[in-house]
Amino acid sequence: MEQRSTHSNKKKSPVKLIILLSVLSIGAFIGFKKIRFALTHETTDNAQVEAQITPVLPRVAGYVKNITVKDYDSVKAGDLLVELDDAELQAQLSEMDADYKQAEVDIIQARANLNNAVISLKVNKGNLELSDYKNSKALADFNRDKKLYEGEAITKKQLDDSKFNYEIATKTAANVKNDLSTAESRIAVLQSAIQKAEAVMTVKRARIDQQQLKITYTKVYAPQGGKIGKKTISIGQFVQIGTPMFSIVNDSAYWIVANFKENQIKSLLPGKKVDIEIDAFPDMKLTGTVASLSEATGAKFALLPPDNSSGNFVKVTQRVPVKIWFDNLPQIKHFLRAGLSASIIAEK
């Protein structure tokens, strides 16, 4: 019996050895493949699908009157999305229109005043000519009466009366000249008043145009085509200028941003072909093309970028964002979603 047991153990020993050798061979083969793959490929799972996401923001403040879309609806560029209540803006516009009409009336009145001043100026010029004529006649009479008085042809009183008439005519002519200067300066004032009124009317017209533009802003249209994200507003809510209401994801253009380590980017030149694996669709084999590499590492775009000169320097491998286009985007874009995780494989 003891001899049979020993003989049986001798028969089993080669089987265990074969199994052990097989396991070692398989392990060595798998290890060889992984080492060979690592030596000939660059890989990263720090990648995700990106798309253009445009926030929809109001350009005027107001209460939400109507919302024409729901969460995750598809829209086209130019579609009406949200309508704000414009009653207050319309009332302000009516007030501005009335103010503008008053400015028009002020200009008409200013032009009428200028016309009256021009007519008065003509009258003043006529009065000046008449006063000059009277002054010349009074001077001639006075000179004649002086000669007559010297010849004792008239009395002293007659000479004094002639002198008095001449002095009156001279003063009257001076006053008429002053009135003419005043009329001329008044015309300049009225002309400047018209220019000022016209400038005021231009400002009021510009404010009306601006108000009309604001009223158009109460209707918010889609800046691009795509799909609506989750709404953050509701009917009756008051929104301020620039308040995010929701975003639109452009579903016609997707790409990958893969963050490779700095010691992996040597062979990642624009135009290089890569393999793409989307975590959400592991059985879908995709390919892409390197479009460009960032000019700075991801850390440089951080809110608080590290400063190696701060005295607590610890060397950390940096990552460089690499933009990758999908090769067959039209056929797969309905599967893609912005933010999906991905893995990239590229040959060295």
C-alpha positions as CSV (number, residue, x, y, z in Angstrom):
1,M,0.0,0.0,0.0
2,E,2.8,2.4,0.8
3,Q,4.4,1.7,-2.5
4,R,1.1,2.4,-4.4
5,S,0.7,5.8,-2.6
6,T,4.3,6.8,-3.5
7,H,3.7,5.8,-7.0
8,S,0.5,7.8,-7.2
9,N,2.2,11.0,-5.9
10,K,4.9,10.6,-8.5
11,K,2.2,10.5,-11.2
12,K,0.5,13.7,-9.9
13,S,3.6,15.8,-9.6
14,P,4.0,16.5,-13.4
15,V,0.4,17.8,-13.6
16,K,1.0,20.4,-10.9
17,L,4.2,21.4,-12.6
18,I,2.5,21.7,-16.0
19,I,-0.2,23.9,-14.4
20,L,2.4,26.1,-12.7
21,L,4.4,26.5,-15.9
22,S,1.2,27.3,-17.8
23,V,0.2,30.0,-15.3
24,L,3.7,31.5,-15.4
25,S,3.7,31.4,-19.2
26,I,0.3,33.1,-19.4
27,G,1.4,35.7,-16.9
28,A,4.6,36.3,-18.6
29,F,2.8,36.7,-22.0
30,I,0.3,39.1,-20.5
31,G,3.0,41.0,-18.8
32,F,5.0,41.2,-22.0
33,K,2.0,42.5,-23.9
34,K,1.3,45.2,-21.3
35,I,5.0,46.2,-21.1
36,R,5.2,46.3,-24.9
37,F,1.9,48.3,-25.1
38,A,3.2,50.7,-22.5
39,L,6.4,51.2,-24.4
40,T,4.7,51.8,-27.7
41,H,1.6,53.8,-26.6
42,E,0.6,56.8,-24.6
43,T,-2.7,56.5,-22.7
44,T,-4.8,58.6,-20.3
45,D,-8.2,58.3,-18.8
46,N,-8.2,61.9,-17.7
47,A,-10.3,63.0,-20.7
48,Q,-13.9,64.1,-21.3
49,V,-16.2,65.1,-24.1
50,E,-16.5,68.9,-24.6
51,A,-19.0,71.0,-26.5
52,Q,-19.8,74.7,-26.9
53,I,-22.1,75.7,-24.0
54,T,-23.6,79.2,-24.4
55,P,-25.4,80.8,-21.4
56,V,-28.7,82.6,-22.1
57,L,-28.7,85.9,-20.3
58,P,-31.2,88.8,-20.3
59,R,-30.0,92.2,-21.4
60,V,-32.7,94.0,-19.4
61,A,-34.3,93.5,-16.0
62,G,-37.9,92.5,-15.7
63,Y,-40.5,89.9,-14.7
64,V,-40.7,86.7,-16.7
65,K,-43.9,86.8,-18.7
66,N,-43.6,83.7,-20.8
67,I,-41.2,80.7,-21.3
68,T,-41.5,78.9,-24.6
69,V,-39.1,76.0,-23.9
70,K,-38.8,73.1,-21.5
71,D,-35.8,71.4,-20.0
72,Y,-33.6,69.7,-22.6
73,D,-35.7,70.9,-25.6
74,S,-34.0,71.2,-29.0
75,V,-34.0,74.8,-30.4
76,K,-32.7,76.5,-33.5
77,A,-30.7,79.8,-33.6
78,G,-33.2,82.7,-33.5
79,D,-36.0,80.8,-31.7
80,L,-37.9,82.8,-29.1
81,L,-37.1,81.4,-25.7
82,V,-38.2,83.8,-23.0
83,E,-40.4,86.9,-23.0
84,L,-40.1,89.6,-20.2
85,D,-42.9,92.0,-19.2
86,D,-42.3,95.3,-21.1
87,A,-45.3,97.3,-19.7
88,E,-43.0,99.6,-17.6
89,L,-40.6,100.1,-20.5
90,Q,-43.5,100.9,-22.8
91,A,-44.8,103.5,-20.3
92,Q,-41.4,105.1,-20.2
93,L,-41.3,105.2,-24.0
94,S,-44.6,107.0,-24.1
95,E,-43.3,109.6,-21.7
96,M,-40.1,110.0,-23.8
97,D,-42.3,110.4,-27.0
98,A,-44.3,113.2,-25.3
99,D,-41.1,114.9,-24.1
100,Y,-39.7,114.6,-27.7
101,K,-42.8,116.3,-29.1
102,Q,-42.4,119.1,-26.5
103,A,-38.8,119.5,-27.7
104,E,-40.1,119.8,-31.3
105,V,-42.6,122.6,-30.2
106,D,-39.7,124.3,-28.4
107,I,-37.7,124.4,-31.6
108,I,-40.7,125.8,-33.6
109,Q,-41.1,128.5,-31.0
110,A,-37.3,129.3,-31.0
111,R,-37.4,129.6,-34.8
112,A,-40.4,131.9,-34.6
113,N,-38.6,134.1,-32.0
114,L,-35.6,134.2,-34.3
115,N,-37.9,135.2,-37.3
116,N,-39.4,138.0,-35.2
117,A,-36.0,139.2,-34.1
118,V,-34.9,139.3,-37.8
119,I,-37.9,141.4,-38.6
120,S,-37.2,143.7,-35.7
121,L,-33.6,144.0,-36.9
122,K,-34.8,145.3,-40.2
123,V,-37.1,147.8,-38.5
124,N,-34.1,148.9,-36.3
125,K,-32.0,149.3,-39.4
126,G,-34.7,151.5,-41.0
127,N,-35.0,153.5,-37.8
128,L,-31.2,154.0,-37.9
129,E,-31.3,155.3,-41.4
130,L,-34.2,157.7,-40.5
131,S,-32.4,158.9,-37.3
132,D,-29.2,159.5,-39.4
133,Y,-31.2,161.5,-41.9
134,K,-32.9,163.6,-39.1
135,N,-29.5,164.1,-37.4
136,S,-28.0,165.3,-40.7
137,K,-30.9,167.7,-41.3
138,A,-30.7,169.0,-37.7
139,L,-26.9,169.6,-38.1
140,A,-27.5,171.4,-41.4
141,D,-30.2,173.6,-39.8
142,F,-28.0,174.4,-36.8
143,N,-25.1,175.4,-39.1
144,R,-27.4,177.6,-41.2
145,D,-28.9,179.2,-38.1
146,K,-25.5,180.0,-36.7
147,K,-24.7,182.0,-39.9
148,L,-28.0,183.7,-39.8
149,Y,-27.5,184.6,-36.1
150,E,-24.1,186.0,-36.9
151,G,-25.7,188.1,-39.5
152,E,-28.4,189.1,-37.0
153,A,-31.0,187.6,-39.2
154,I,-32.5,185.5,-36.4
155,T,-32.8,185.7,-32.6
156,K,-30.8,183.9,-30.0
157,K,-33.8,181.8,-29.0
158,Q,-34.1,180.5,-32.6
159,L,-30.4,179.5,-32.6
160,D,-30.8,177.8,-29.2
161,D,-33.8,175.9,-30.5
162,S,-31.9,174.8,-33.6
163,K,-29.0,173.6,-31.4
164,F,-31.4,171.8,-29.1
165,N,-33.0,169.9,-32.0
166,Y,-29.5,168.9,-33.3
167,E,-28.6,167.5,-29.8
168,I,-31.9,165.6,-29.6
169,A,-31.3,164.1,-33.1
170,T,-27.8,163.1,-32.1
171,K,-28.9,161.3,-28.9
172,T,-31.8,159.7,-30.8
173,A,-29.3,158.3,-33.4
174,A,-27.1,157.0,-30.7
175,N,-30.0,155.2,-29.0
176,V,-31.1,153.7,-32.3
177,K,-27.6,152.4,-32.9
178,N,-27.7,150.8,-29.4
179,D,-31.0,149.2,-30.2
180,L,-29.6,147.8,-33.4
181,S,-26.6,146.3,-31.6
182,T,-29.0,144.8,-29.0
183,A,-31.1,143.3,-31.8
184,E,-28.1,141.8,-33.6
185,S,-26.8,140.2,-30.3
186,R,-30.3,138.9,-29.6
187,I,-30.3,137.2,-33.0
188,A,-27.1,135.4,-32.0
189,V,-28.6,134.4,-28.7
190,L,-31.7,133.0,-30.5
191,Q,-29.6,131.2,-33.0
192,S,-27.7,129.5,-30.2
193,A,-31.0,128.7,-28.5
194,I,-32.2,126.9,-31.7
195,Q,-28.9,124.9,-31.9
196,K,-29.2,124.0,-28.2
197,A,-32.9,122.9,-28.7
198,E,-31.9,120.8,-31.7
199,A,-29.1,119.2,-29.7
200,V,-31.6,118.5,-26.9
201,M,-34.0,116.9,-29.4
202,T,-31.2,114.8,-30.8
203,V,-30.4,113.5,-27.3
204,K,-34.1,112.8,-26.7
205,R,-34.3,110.9,-30.0
206,A,-31.3,108.8,-29.1
207,R,-32.9,108.0,-25.7
208,I,-36.1,106.9,-27.5
209,D,-34.1,104.7,-29.9
210,Q,-32.3,103.2,-26.9
211,Q,-35.6,102.6,-25.1
212,Q,-37.0,100.9,-28.2
213,L,-33.9,98.8,-28.3
214,K,-34.4,97.8,-24.6
215,I,-38.0,96.8,-25.4
216,T,-36.7,94.4,-28.1
217,Y,-34.4,92.9,-25.4
218,T,-37.5,91.8,-23.5
219,K,-37.7,89.0,-26.0
220,V,-34.8,86.6,-25.6
221,Y,-33.9,84.5,-28.6
222,A,-31.6,81.5,-28.9
223,P,-28.0,82.7,-29.8
224,Q,-27.3,79.3,-31.3
225,G,-28.9,76.0,-32.1
226,G,-28.7,73.0,-29.7
227,K,-30.4,71.7,-26.7
228,I,-31.6,73.5,-23.6
229,G,-30.1,72.7,-20.3
230,K,-32.0,72.9,-17.0
231,K,-34.0,76.1,-16.6
232,T,-33.3,78.2,-13.5
233,I,-36.3,80.6,-14.0
234,S,-40.0,80.4,-13.8
235,I,-42.9,82.6,-14.9
236,G,-43.4,85.7,-12.6
237,Q,-39.8,85.6,-11.5
238,F,-37.8,88.9,-11.5
239,V,-34.5,88.6,-13.3
240,Q,-31.6,91.1,-13.3
241,I,-29.4,92.0,-16.3
242,G,-27.0,89.1,-16.8
243,T,-28.8,86.6,-14.6
244,P,-28.2,83.1,-16.1
245,M,-31.5,81.6,-17.1
246,F,-30.3,78.4,-18.7
247,S,-27.6,77.3,-21.2
248,I,-27.7,75.9,-24.7
249,V,-25.4,73.0,-25.6
250,N,-24.4,73.1,-29.3
251,D,-25.2,69.5,-30.2
252,S,-23.6,69.8,-33.7
253,A,-20.0,70.0,-32.5
254,Y,-18.2,67.8,-30.0
255,W,-14.5,67.2,-29.2
256,I,-12.3,65.6,-26.6
257,V,-10.0,67.4,-24.2
258,A,-7.5,64.9,-22.9
259,N,-5.1,65.9,-20.1
260,F,-1.8,64.0,-20.8
261,K,1.2,64.1,-18.5
262,E,4.0,66.4,-19.6
263,N,6.2,63.4,-20.3
264,Q,3.6,62.0,-22.7
265,I,3.1,64.8,-25.2
266,K,6.3,64.4,-27.2
267,S,4.6,62.4,-29.9
268,L,1.2,64.1,-29.7
269,L,1.5,66.4,-32.6
270,P,-1.4,68.0,-34.5
271,G,-2.8,65.6,-37.1
272,K,-1.9,62.4,-35.1
273,K,-4.5,59.7,-35.0
274,V,-5.7,58.3,-31.7
275,D,-8.2,55.7,-30.4
276,I,-11.1,56.9,-28.2
277,E,-13.0,55.0,-25.7
278,I,-16.1,56.5,-24.1
279,D,-16.9,55.1,-20.7
280,A,-20.7,55.3,-21.3
281,F,-20.3,53.2,-24.5
282,P,-17.4,50.8,-23.8
283,D,-18.2,48.7,-26.9
284,M,-18.0,51.6,-29.3
285,K,-14.6,51.9,-30.9
286,L,-13.9,55.5,-32.0
287,T,-11.0,57.3,-33.6
288,G,-9.9,60.9,-33.5
289,T,-7.3,63.3,-34.6
290,V,-5.2,65.6,-32.4
291,A,-6.2,69.2,-33.2
292,S,-4.0,71.2,-30.9
293,L,-2.1,71.3,-27.6
294,S,-2.6,73.9,-25.0
295,E,0.1,76.5,-24.6
296,A,0.0,76.1,-20.8
297,T,-0.5,73.4,-18.3
298,G,-3.9,72.9,-16.6
299,A,-2.4,74.3,-13.4
300,K,-1.8,77.6,-14.9
301,F,-5.5,78.1,-15.6
302,A,-6.4,77.3,-12.0
303,L,-8.0,79.9,-9.8
304,L,-4.9,79.8,-7.5
305,P,-2.1,78.6,-9.7
306,P,0.9,77.1,-7.9
307,D,4.0,79.3,-7.3
308,N,7.2,77.3,-7.3
309,S,9.1,80.2,-5.8
310,S,7.0,80.2,-2.6
311,G,9.6,78.0,-0.8
312,N,7.5,74.9,-0.4
313,F,8.2,73.4,-3.9
314,V,7.3,69.8,-4.5
315,K,7.7,68.6,-8.0
316,V,4.4,67.3,-9.4
317,T,4.0,65.9,-12.9
318,Q,1.9,68.5,-14.8
319,R,-0.8,67.7,-17.3
320,V,-1.2,69.5,-20.7
321,P,-4.7,69.7,-22.2
322,V,-4.9,68.2,-25.7
323,K,-7.8,68.9,-28.0
324,I,-9.0,66.0,-30.2
325,W,-11.6,66.0,-33.0
326,F,-13.8,63.0,-33.6
327,D,-13.2,61.4,-37.0
328,N,-16.8,60.3,-37.7
329,L,-18.7,62.9,-35.7
330,P,-21.9,63.0,-37.9
331,Q,-22.5,59.3,-37.3
332,I,-22.0,59.4,-33.5
333,K,-22.9,62.8,-32.3
334,H,-26.4,61.7,-31.2
335,F,-24.7,59.4,-28.7
336,L,-22.4,62.1,-27.3
337,R,-23.0,64.3,-24.3
338,A,-20.8,67.1,-23.0
339,G,-18.9,65.9,-19.9
340,L,-18.8,62.2,-20.6
341,S,-15.6,60.5,-19.4
342,A,-13.2,59.1,-22.0
343,S,-9.9,57.3,-22.4
344,I,-7.4,58.1,-25.1
345,I,-4.8,55.7,-26.6
346,A,-2.1,57.0,-29.0
347,E,0.9,55.3,-30.5
348,K,4.3,56.8,-29.7
